[in-house]
Amino acid sequence: MKKKFVLLVCLLITAALGGRFGEVSIASPAIDRSHILSADIADPAADLSSLVLTLQDLPPGFTEMSSDYVASLRNQLSQGRQFKPASIFAYQKIDNSKLFELQLLIGFTVQLSEPTLQAMFDRASGEGLFAKAFSQGLNDNKELQFNPPATLTLQDKIGEVSAGWRSQGKVENIPMNCDLALFRRGQIGVVMATIYLDGTKPTITISEAGRKFDSRMMELRPDLTQPQ
């Protein structure tokens, strides 16, 4: 039963991130670059595939989700987007020694080389466009009903700009919370989601996970995380 439930939750997260969520566009209109000096043109996309939150950044008990799941998630995120996920990570904690304890933590980055893209990402995050699309993606499953996202205060200072959101609903009649953290530092935008049982305290909050990843970004890519 637990295995089936975890699989269902994983499928829901994938569908939400890659479905309605993937329809949110932050792309800027075409720009005439004929008059722009070469020094003003954004650098080519960097390889950020290794820029991920690691198991060492998380409390004990978390494990990596399967490579097949991550590949499926990458494929979903790449559909219909005018930007591609630069890196993806996905972890789970399932404690079988207790009655029932579950937490999934999933995130991805996107490189935003141009100030226009950065501003649009900031707006979509702060105005809840991403969060609403994610909630709608969950509700595409007729058997589910998640509430519209509500503002979630992030206790930690994350990125140059950040926004937190929470959707609450039920999966197989089990109350769940789904928390989102969206933030940007320099040219890197981040989307993180965690889902866990309502009424329980997550092993790591979305705010704590975001802070750890933000620190890791600044350490590994100082060239891309400077204020713009």
Salt bridges, closest charged atoms under 4 A:
GLU101 OE2 - LYS93 NZ 3.70
GLU101 OE1 - LYS98 NZ 3.46
GLU114 OE2 - ARG33 NH2 2.12
ASP122 OD1 - ARG184 NE 2.86
GLU127 OE1 - ARG123 NH1 3.59
ASP140 OD1 - ARG20 NH2 3.36
ASP156 OD2 - ARG211 NE 2.78
GLU160 OE2 - ARG184 NH1 3.68
ASP179 OD1 - ARG166 NE 2.70
ASP214 OD1 - ARG185 NE 2.69
ASP223 OD2 - ARG221 NH2 2.71
